Amino acid sequence: MPLVDDTCHAFLPYPDAVVAHAPSGRLSGLSFAAKDLFDVAGYPTGGGNPLLLAQSGIKATTAPTVRKLLDAGARFVGKTHTDELAFSMNGRNAHFGTPRNGGAPDRIPGGSSSGSASAVSNGLCDFALGTDTGGSVRAPANHCGLYGIRPTHARISLAGALDMAPSLDTCGFFTRDAATFARVADVLLGQDAKPLPERVRLLRPDDLWALLEADVRAALAGVCTRIESALGRSSPCNAVLDSLDALYWSTRHIQGREAWQTYGAFLERHEPPLGPGVAERYAWSRTVTDAQVDSGKAYRTRFRAHMTALLGADGVLLMPTMPDVAPLLSSSDDALESYRNRAIRLLSFSGLSGFPQLSLPLARRLDAPLGISLLGPAGSDRSLVRLAEAIAAQ
């Protein structure tokens, strides 16, 4: 019997298994789901691929991050769909279908944490775990109208979860409101070792805002005013190092090489059929050269130093989360790939620096949610949540 009445195709239809939680704690009274990359005792871990699911078996142990939530009193209600092998940003899975976007049912939910965003945006649970390698929490948060964070790299444990590209993989989470987000953050993030000051230096990167169409910038203008009312006036800056193409290709080459290292042997041995887009991305990943990876890593080192100098100990970037609202479900594969490539240029700022980025669901356009983000220095995750609370209170 399913733990929730899933009319939105957010959850895997796994048989119910008992997952005990503490009778009280900081998350008592809240329910949560976990992306089907995390091990939960009594369940398989499928990673969005039928063959990987068949090989999984029933797990005997629970991932430490899931266990931490259970020990804080949260109630587990199921495992959620993921894009195949976590290598997509659309939320479509050729084998298991597309979860419903609770913020805009006629549009894609975003991925690869598609089911987690669907479950929260449709009110099937209070919060959900996802992972973010190249945008897999931030894209669904933008599309479904949710709070979502890509934390500082390695801030939240990914032990007991399937890898994709380990030097980029992070564990994030979604909620519908800032207060619940803060409760979960207290458990998963703890306190910052070097918190942001009460008064931050808000920076508006003109080179990133210039990537948006005029209608999208207009839809976010009022939200920017609201954020400045809470945090202070922003100062213009330029955040790009060298060029957006350098950022884009460094991210893609590092991610592609590591994704192939993670799943290449599995794909070569079994030759499982992969869905559209995923198949092409893994085929391309196989061709990434050592020279491309070395160049990407060298750029990443310089980019992290650049971002560290730009933000210092008190700087926060005010930036778009995604290029626009979620594409329509009827969009062609080519249109979705074009949107994805535009998005990578924004999403790579957090991914390549390893710095935390929090997307806030504060705007709408074309009757669909549109997010805006705060990106802070490494380790400022809980401080960004505090800022989100202040903005929500405006």
N, C-alpha and C positions, 0 to 999 in steps of 0.2 A: 504494500500500500504506500503510495507516495507521501512524503512528508508535507507537501504543499499541493494545492490544486493548481497545477501549472497549465494555464491556458495560453501561455506566451512562448512556449517552446524554449524556455530558459534553461531547464534542467535536463540532465541525462536521466533516462528512465531506469536507473539502477534499482534493484530491490532494496527496500529499506533495511538499514542496519542500525543497531543501537549505538549511538555516539554520546557517551555520558558527558555532562558538563557540571561544573561546580554549582551548588545550589544558590550561591550568592557571590557577589563580586562587582567590580566596577562596570561590567557590561551586562549585569543581571537584567532580565526583561527584554533583551535585544536578541533577534534572530539573525543568522548569517549563512551565507553560502560560500563555497570555494570553487574557483576555476579548476577544471579537470586536468590540471597539471600538478596539483598538490595531493600527496598521499593522505588518505584518511582510512584508518583501520576499519576493515569490513567492506571496503569498496575497492574496485579496480581503479587504475589511473590510465585513461585512454589517450590523452593528448590530441583529441580530435581526429584520430586516424583509426580505422577499424582494425588493421593488423596489429598496431601497437596495443590497442585495447585487448585483442585476443591473446596477446603475449603477456599481458600485465599480471594476471592472477589477482587474487584478493590480497590487499595489503594488510600486513600484521601490525604496522606501526603508523602513527599519525605524524605528519610534518610538524616540527616544533612551533612554527608560527600559528598553525591551526590549533595546536594544543594550548598555546598561550591564550588564545581567545576563549577556548572552552574552560580553561582554569579561571578566567575572569568572569565566568557566569553566562557567556553567550551561548545560545542554543543553535546547533548546526541543523540546517534544513535541506542540504543536498549539494551535489556537485553540478557545476554549470558548464554549458557548452563553451568550447574554444575553437577558434579557427584552426585549421589543420596544421599540426606541428608548430603552432603559434606563429606561422610565417605569413600573416596577412593583416590588413587593417580594416577589412570590410565587414566582418561578421557573418559572411556567407561560408557555409561548410558544405561541400558537394556531397558529402556522405550523410550528414546529420541535419542539414537544413539551416535556416536563419532565425535566430531568436527575434522576438518582437521588440521594437524600439518603443518604450513607454512614453517617450517625450515627443515622438513623431512617427506614428505607426506606418506611414507610407514611405519611410526612409530607412536606410540601413542602420543597424545599431552601432556599427564600428566594431573593430576587433583588435587584437585577438581575444580580448576578455569580453566577448560578446554576451555570453550567457549571464555573467555576473552583473553587467550593466543592465541587461534586460530584467533580471530578477529584482534589482533594486528600483529601477525606474517604473516598473509595473506594480510595486508595492508588495512583492512576494516575500521579501525579507527586509530587514532594516539596513544591513550593510553586506558587502561581499568582497572577497579577496580576488584580485587579479594580478597579472604580471605585466610589466612594461619593459620591453626591449627597445623597440623603435617607436613606440607610441601607443601600446596596447591597453593602457589605462586612460591616457589623456584623450585619445580619439573617441572612445566610447563615452567618456564623461562629457565631452563637448557635444556629441551627437544626441545623447539621451537626457541631457539636462541634469547632470549630477556633479557633486563634488568628487574629485579624484586626484590622487597624488602619485607622481613618480618620485620616490624618495631618493635621497643621496645614495649612490651605489653602495650596496652591502649594508645599508642601515637596518633593514628588516631581513631576517634570515630566509633564504631560499633552500635550506636543507630539506630533503624529503620532497622536492619538487623537480619536475622534468626541466632540464636545461634547454636553452635554445642557442643563445650566444652569451656565454657566461660573463665576459667582461662588460657586457651591456645590460644583462638581465637584472631586473629589480622586482620587488614585491610591493604592489600598491593596493589601494582599496577605494571603494565607492560608498557614498551615502547620499541621501536626498537633502539633508540639511546640515548646517554648520555645527549645531550643537552635538548631534550624533557623531559627526566627523571628529570633533574634538575628543569625545569619549573614547573612540577607537584609537585615535592618535596617542592618547595617554598610555594605552596598553602596548601598542606596537612600536611607538617611537620613543616613549619615555621623554626625558628632558634633554634639551640640546646642551652639549658640552660648552659651546660658545654661542649663546643665544643672540639674536639680533637685538639692538637697543630698542627702547620704547619708540623712539623717533627714527624711522628708517630713511634712507636716501633713495627715493623712488625715481627710477630711470625709465625713460620711454625710448626704446630703440627705433629710431626713424627708419633704419634700413630694413627692419622686419615688418613694420607697419606698412611700408611701401609695397610689400608683397600682396596685400589685400586689394580686392576690387573696391571702388569707391562706395558701393552700397553696403559692403561688409563693414568698412570703417565707420560709415554713418550709423550702422546698427549698434556699434560698440561705443560710440561717442558719449552717450549718456552714462554708460557704465563706467567709463574712464573718469568722468566728472564725479560720480559717486565714490569711486575708489580714492580719488584725490581728496575728497571731502573727509574721508576717514583717515588717510595716511599722509596727507600733505601733497603739495604741488609736485608734479614730476618734472624732471629735467631731461631735455633731449640728449641722446647719445647715439653712437653707432656701435653695434655689437659684433658685426661680421669681421672675421679674421681672414685676410687675403681675398676670398670670394665665397659666395654661396655654393658654387660648384665644388670648391675644395672641401667644404664642410659636408656636402651631400655625398660625394664619392668616398671620402674617408669613412663615413658612417657605413655606407653600403658595402665597401670592401671588407671592413672589419667584421660586420655582421654576417656577410655572406660566407667568409672563411670559417668563422666559428660555428655557424649553422651547419655547414657541411661537415666540419669535424664532429659535431654532435650526432647528426643523422645520416651522414654519407654512407657508412658501412651498412646500416640498416636498409637504406634505399637501394644500394647496389646488390646486396644479397637477395632481397626479397622482391624488388621491383614492384612495389605496391602501386596501384593507380592513385595518382594525386589529382586534386581538383584544379580547375583553371586558376592561373595566377601562381598558385603554390608550386605546381610542377615546373613552371618556367623559372621561378625564383630559385628553386633548388638546382635546376640544370645550370643556371647562370652562376650560382655560388660555387659549383664544381670547377668553374673556369678561372676563378680569381687567383691571381699569381702572387708569389711571395713578394715580388717587388711592389705590387699594389698594396699588399697588407703592410709591408714595412713603411711605405709612404703614408698610409693612413694612420699608423701608430705614431709616426713622427709628428704628423699634423695634430693628432689628439694631444700629445704632450704640450705642444705650443699653444693649442687652443685652451687647454685647462689653465695654463699660466696666464693667458690673455684674459680669461673670464675671472680668474682670481684677482688680477690687478684691477679690472673694471669694477667689480662688486666690492672688493675690500671686505671689511667686517660688517658693513651696514647697508650695502647696496641691494636693491631688489628690482629686477626687471619687470615692468608692466608690459605684457606682450600677448598677442593673439595665441590661443591654444591651437587652432586649426585654420586653414584658409577660408572656411565658410561653414555653413550648416551641413548636416549629413546629406550625401547624395541620395536621390530617390532610389527605391528598390528596383525601379524599371531601368536604371542606368546601365549602359553597356559595359562590358568588361574593359574596353578601351578607355571609356570615360572614368571608370573607377581607378584604373592604373594611372591616368593622368592626374587625378585628384591626389592619389597616394604620393606621387612624386613631388607635387607641390607641397604636400604636408611635411614630407621628410625634411625639407629645408627649414621649417619651423621647429619640428620635434627634435632635430639633432642638437639643438643648443643644450638641452638638458642631458640627452643621451651621451653626447661625446664629452661633455665636461664632467659628467657624473654628479652634477648639482641638482638639488631638488626643485621640482616644478609642481605647483598646485593649480588645478583648473577649477574655476568657480562658475556655476551655472546662472549667470546674471543677465543674459541678453537673449533676445529672440529675433529671428528674421524668417520671412516666408512661413510664418506659423510653426517654426521649429526652433529648438534650443540652439544657443550659440554661446560658447564658453570664452572666458578670458583668463589669463594666467599670471601668477606671480612666480618668479624664478629667483631663488636666493643663493647665497654662498653654500659651499659644502657644509653639511651638518646643521643647517638652519631650518630643518623640516618642521619641528614643533613651533618655531617662531612664525613660520608661514601660516600654520593653522591658526595661531593667535591673531594674525592679521586678517585672515578670512573671517574669523568670528567678529572682529571689529567692523569689517565691511558689511557683514550680514546684519549687524545691529543698526546700521544707518537707516 
